[in-house]
Amino acid sequence: MKVYEGTILTVDARDSVARYLVEDAGIIAYVGDTLPAQFEGAPIERLQSRALCPAFVDTHEHLASFATFNAGLNVMHARSNEHIKEMVADFARTCTAKILVAFGASPYSVEEGRLLSRAELDEVCPNKPVFMVKYDGHACVVNSALLEKIDGKVRNLRGYHPDTGEMNQEAFFAVSDYITGALSISELVRNIQGAMDFLASRGIGMVHTVSGVGFAGNLDISLEKWVGRSAQSGFQVRVFPQSMDVSVATKRDLPRIGGCFACALDGCFGSHDAAMIEPYSDAQGGHGVLYYSDEFVTDFCKKANRLGLQIEIHAIGDAAFNQAAHALKAALDDYPREDHRHGIIHACLPTQEALEICAEYGIHAPMQTSFIDWPQEPDSYLASLLGEGRAARLNPLRKMWDMGIVLSAGSDAPCTDPNPLLWMQRACNHSVPGQSLTPQEALRMCTYNGAWTTFDENERGSLEVGKVADMCVLSGNPYDLDPASLGSLKIEGLLLGGVPYAEQRQGFASAVVKGMLGKAKI
């Protein structure tokens, strides 16, 4: 048993702030403003200027991919291609992996204004394959050593550009499949442990992972399911298989399906393949790409909904968002379900018509507020692509919140840094006037709403009596800060089941093996 005294941000239905919280055997035994006599002899931790809040939830992450890239080279913060070349050269000298994996390259955050080329990668690493993934996770650049290995697999696919080494659309997915298929189970387990440690350092205690990205036999889905079983007293994992084949979920006894990749209805703005109702405003123009017909998406949603699965679908452009909303509406009209918790991931450019469907049918939105004022894809660049009018409609948080649409927060890692304090800061300082949330709303979006999206709200997501003591220690109280100062907050600790995360993580590999045979919530 332990008593916490100080600022307790409960994120209950009233956003109560309490003075005391008592944790007993991993469960919250008491929350209130006075300490009952029965708890007075228990050890006490005085928070002083710090605050206690629920552990954060990342509601959209590619865990296996993030684990792979997190073990590689992050070039996201480089501001020139020359710097990236230096980083790759240094990494090549020390990395023992068969293929060098780097992530985060953006033509919009480097002074050259373009991606590196195949020839430039060859200059600094001619002999070992290099897989340089673009910041949005929808394209890559390969060097000649890697192109030689995968050329036969991608030559006839859309998005194949051997001259520059850039691969996007179907060619990118094929290269990704090749890379992930080369990983062993031991490598993946080791990488996932490193990723979980990193997420915990950011105050994240639960991740909703979208899986099925080219690992042989969908190894990532199976392994993440086992991880979810092995970590029930600690880090929580909820698995969404990325497939339009409902049997991928049902044969694994998973209650949900969806994500990106095979469940992506379109691409992204930076690659000009986010599906748009009106053409792009720049010289390249075009309407982007809808990967599937309306009939195909609707048929998938109807099948999954009738089986009782929870559905999440990637939609970035307004045409894709319309398609997703109408498909989910058709599924729920076909087979009504009162508490389905279907969602549309990203929801970057929603239309009024589709938002009204979401509000009426209870369709939620796992959003990425890190996309707001994102250095890898600046607002000025998006305005040049979309026009000022459409750019002003991106990520309309306040509008969606006021319509009663449940918003949660995710990183889309490895696309963005999984940093809940950044999610809150961006949500409360929206680049479009009038679309910001309050700190209380932003904290709810990042905690309780995340637990709610996978039916976990009765056990986690708020600090209330009877719930699991999954808690994060913040350096200060976000409710007392000016929204512009939220970025000054720091994570000072994560407790899962009342126990510091560092003590929970021991014996992870053996726990995964046990999880392969066990039964637990996933």
N, C-alpha and C positions, 0 to 999 in steps of 0.2 A: 504494500500500500504506500502511496505517496501523495502528498498534498502540493498543489501548485497555487501560489498566491501572487496576484498581480492582475494584469489585463488579460482576460480570457475572452477571445472573440469566438462566440459559440456558433455563429452562422445558423442559428435556429430560425424558426419562422418569423421571429420578431427582430432578428439580428441583435440579440441581447449581448451585452458586455457584462460578464460576471467578474467577481473578485477571487473566487476560489473554485478549484477543480480537484476532485479526488479520484485517483486511478487506483484500482484494486484488481490484481491478477489480470491486467490487460484490458479491463473494462472500466468505463467511466461510472463511478459509484455516486458522485454528487457534483452538482454545479450550482453555485449560488453566491450571494453577497455576504453571507455570514457562515462561519465554519461550525457545524454542529459538534456538540461535545464528544460524540462517539469517535470523531476523527482527530481529536486534538493531540493525541500522542503519536501520530504518524509522522514520519520524516517530512520535512517541508522544504520546497524549493521556492525561493522568492525571486520572481521574475524581474523585479525592479523596473528598469525602463523598457524591458523587452515585452513581447506579447506572444500569447499562445493561440494558435488557430488550427483548424483541421489540416491534415496533410493534403497537399495538392494532388490533383488528378489530371493527367495528360490524356485527353480523350481522343487523340488521333496521332498515332506515332507508328512508324515502321520499325519495330524494335530490332528485328534481325538485321535489317539494313543499317539502322543507326549503330547497332553494335559493331557491324563490319566496318563502317566508315569511321566510327569513333576510335577504332584501333588503327586507322590509317592516318592520312595527312589532311588536316583541315586548313584550307587556303582561303576561307571565307573572309578573313580580315586583311588579306593582302590588298594593296591599292595600286599595284602595277603587275603586269605580266612578267616583267623582269624579276620582280620579287618572287613570284610564283615559281619561275624557273630555278631560282636559287634554292627555294624550299624543296622542290622536287629533287634537285641534284643532291642536296644534303640528306634527304630522306632515303634516296637510292643507295647511298653509301652505308647506311646503318640498318635498313630494313631487311629482314631475312625472308620475307614472304615471297612466294613465287610470282605474284602479280602485285605491283604497287597500286594501291587504291588511294585516290585523293578526292576531296569533295569541297564544293562551295564556290567554284569558279563562276564569276559573273562578268559579262561585258560592261555592265553598268556601274560597277564599283571600282574599276581599274582605269588608269589614266589613258590607256590605249583605246578604250571603248570597244573592245572585241575580245572574244575568247582566244586562248592560245591555239596554235595550229598543231597539226600532226608533226610538221617539220621542226617546230620549236621544241616539242617534247623530245623528238629524236636527238636534238642538240645536247640535251642534258641527261638523257637516259636512252641510249641507242640499243642496248642489249637486253634489257628486262622490260616485259610488258607493263604499260602504264594505262590505267583506267581513271581518267579525270572527269568526275561527274559535275555537271552544271548545278548551280545552286537550287534550281527548282525541281531536281530529281527527275526531269523529263528528257534530258539529253546528256551527252558526254562527248569528250574528245579522247581518241585513242592514239597511241604512237604506232609506228610501223611494226614493232615487235608483237603488239597485241593484234593489230589488224591482220597480220599474217596468220594468226591462229583462228580468227573468227570470220575471216572474209567469206568463206563458203556458206556460213550460217546467215549472213546478213545481206549478201550481194543483191538479192532480188527483192529486198524489203523496202517499204516506204521509209524515207528518212536516212538512207545510206549515202554518205558523202565522203568517199575515200580520199579525195584531194585535200580537204581540210582536216580529215580525221573526225569530223563531227558526225555523231549518230543521234537521231531523234526518232520520235514516234516508234513504229514497230521495230526498226533497227536497234534503237536504244534498248528496248525490252529484251531483245535477243542477246545483246551483249551482256546485259545485267544477268540474264539467266546463265550465261557461260561463266561469269565471275562467281556467282553464288554457288553454282554447281560444283565448283572446284574446292569449296570449303569442306573440311572434315567436321564430324560431330564435336570432337574435342576443341577444335578452333572456335566453333560457334558457341559452345558452352562457355569457354573462356571469355569470348568477346561479350556475350550477354551479361556475364558477371560484371565485367568492367563497365558496361552500359548502365546496369542497375545501380552500381556504386555512384556513377556520375549523376544519374537521375535523383538518387537519394540525397546527394550533396546539394541539390537544388530544391529540396523539400518535397519532392514528388514521392508519394507512397503507393500510387496506383497508376497503371498505364493501360490504355486500351490500344492494343497492337493490331494492326492490319497486316496479315501474313499471307504468304503464297506468292513469292516474288522470284521464283525460278530455282529454288533449292530442289535438288533431286528428290522425287517422291514427296514433295511438299514438306520437306524436313523441318522447315521453320515453323509451320503450323503445328506439327506434332511436338517439336521441342518446346515451343512457347506454351503449349497446353501442359506439358509436363512441368515446366517452370511454374505455371500457375498453380499446379497441384502441390508443388514442393515448397511454396513460399507462403502458405496460408497463415502462418503466425507472423509474417513479415510483409515483404513487398508483394503487392497484388497485381496480377496480370489477367486481363480479360481479352480473349482472342477473337478477332473477326477474320475469317478466311476470305481472301479477296478472290471471289469466283462468282461467275454467273451460273454455275452448276450447283444446285442446292444440295446434291449428295455429298459435296466436299464438306459441308457442315454437318449434315445429318449422320453420315457414317462415322463421324468423330464425336457424336453426341454434343456438338456445340450448339448453343441456343441462338446464335446470331450469325449473320453473314454480311459481307460488304467491305468497302474500302476504296482503294484506288486501283491502279493497274487494270486487271480484268473488269473491275467494277467502276472504272472511270468512264463517265459519259463523254468527257472531252479532255483536252490537254490543259495548257496554262497560257497566260497572256504573253510571257516572254518568248515563247516558241511559236506564237501566232496560231496556236491550235486550240485555245479556249473557244468554245462554240458561241458565236455571237448572232443576235437577231439582225442587227445592222452591221455592215462591214467595218473592219478596222479603219481608223482615221489616217493612218500613215500611208506612205507610198506603197508598201507591200500589200495593204488592203486584205481582201478576202474575209470570209465569214468564220474562219477556223474550221474545226472538225467535230462533228458528232460521230462518235465511234459506232453507235448502234442505232437502229431504227426505233421509232416510238413503239412499234408492235413488239419488238424483241425485249425492250426494257420493261414494258408493261407485263408481258408474259412471265418474265423472271420474277417481278414483284408479286404477281398473283400467286405463283407457285410457292415462293418463300413465305408469303403472308399466310396462305392456307395451311402451311406446315407449322405455323406458330413461331417462325423465326423472326428475330429483330433484324431490320434491314438498314444499312447505311450505304449511301451512294455518293461518289465524288462528282461535284458539279461546280465549275468555276465561272464560266460564261453565262450570260442571261438565257441563251437558248438551251443550254444544258440544265440550268436550274428549272426552267419551265418543264423540260422533259421529265426531270426527276419528280417534281411536284405532281404532275399529271399522272405519272405512272403509279406513284404511291397512292394517290387519290383513287385511281381505278381499282387498285388492289383492295383498298379498304371499302370501296363501294361493293365490290364483288364478294368480300368476306369480312364484314365489320368486326373490328376488335377494339375494345374499349381502352386497353392499356398496352399498345404495341411498341411504343417508343422508337419508331422508325425515324431516321435522320438523314439530312442532306449535308455532307461534309464540305467544308470550305465556304460555300454560299457567298462567294465574293461579290457577285453582281446579280442579286435577286430582282425579279420583277414584282410589281405590285400585285398582279394577278396571282402569281405563285406564292407570294407571302400570305395572301388571304387564304389560300388553300392550306398552307402550313398552320396558320392560326386556327382554322376551323377543324382540321383533322388531327391536331396535336403532333405535328411533325417538328422535331427539334433540329438544332443546327450546331454541330461541333465545329467551331470556327477557329481561325488562327489570327489572333489580333497582332501577332508579330509581323504580319504582312503589312500593317499600317505603318507608313513611313519607313519601309524596309530598305536598308542600304543596298541590298542585292537587286532590288527592283523599285527604284525611287518613285515617289508620287509624280514627279515631273515626267519621268519616262512613261508611266502609265497614262498620263494625260496626253502625251504625244501619240500613244497607241489608240486610245479610246475616245479622245476628245474631252474637253473640260466637263461637259455635261455628264457623260457616263462615268468619268473618273470621280465625280462628286457623289455618285451613288454607290461607290464601293464600300463594302463592309458596314452597312447601316445599323450599327449596334443599337442605338437609342430607339430607332424606329421599330426594330424587331422586338426589342425588350418590351416596349410599350404596347405592342400588339399581342403580348402574352406568349410569344414563341420562346421556348426554353433555349438559352444559349449556354454552351459549355466551351471550354478552352483547351486547345491542343497545340502541339508544336509542329506537327507534320515532319518531325525529325526523321531523317537527317536534313530536311530542307531548311529548318530554322533551329536555332539553339533552344533546347527545352528549358526555358527559364520563366517560371510562373510570375516572378516579380516584374519581368519585362512584359508579360501578357497583361498584367494589371496596369502597368504604367501606360502602355499603348491604348488600352481600352478606356482609360480615364483621360487621355490627352489625344483624342482623335484628331486627325488632320483636317477633317471636315467639321466645321462649326456646328454644334448642336447634336452630334452623333456620339458623344462621349457618355460613358457610364459613371456612376458614383463609385467611390472606393468600396462601399458596402456591396454594391451590385457586382463589381469586378471580383471581389473575394468570393462571393457566392458562385459566380460563373466558374471560377477556378477550383472550387472545392465541392460544395454540396451538389451543384448541378452536374458535375462530372460523375459523382457517385450515382446520381439519379438516372443518368442515361443508360446504365447497365443494371438497373434494379438493385443497386447496392445501398440506397439511401436509408434503409432501416438499420444498417449495421455501421455505416461510415458516412463521411461527408460533412458532419456537424458534430460539435462537442456537446452531447446530450447524454443523460443518464441511460445506461444500458447499452450504449454503443461502444464499439472497439476504440481503444485509446490510440488512434492513429493521429498524431499531432505534430505540428511544426512550430519551432521557436523562431520568431521574427525579431530583428534587432530593435523594432519600434512598432508603434500602433499605426497602421495605415489610415485608420479613420481620423486620426488627429493631424495627418499631414496634408499639405496642399497637394492636389493631384500631380502638379508638376514635379514634386519632390519624391514621388513614390519610387523612383529609380535609385534613391539613396538607401532603401531598405536592404537588409542582408538576411540570408538564411543562417541561423545559428545552431540548428539541430533538427533532427527528425527522429521521432519516436514512433515505432510501430508496435501496436499491442502494448504500449507503455514502456517498451524497451528501446534504448538507443539503437539506431540502425547498425552501427558498427559491430554491435554484439550479436545482431540477428544474422549477419551474412556468413558466419562461419559454417563450413561444411556444405557449401552450396552444391558442388558437383555431386556428392553422394546423395544429397536431398533430391536433386533432379532425377537420379536413377530411381529412388524410392517413389517419386512422384509419378513415374511412368506406370506404376502399379497401383497407385492410390486413387481415391475419389475425393474431389473437393470442387469448390465453385471455380468456374473458369469463364 
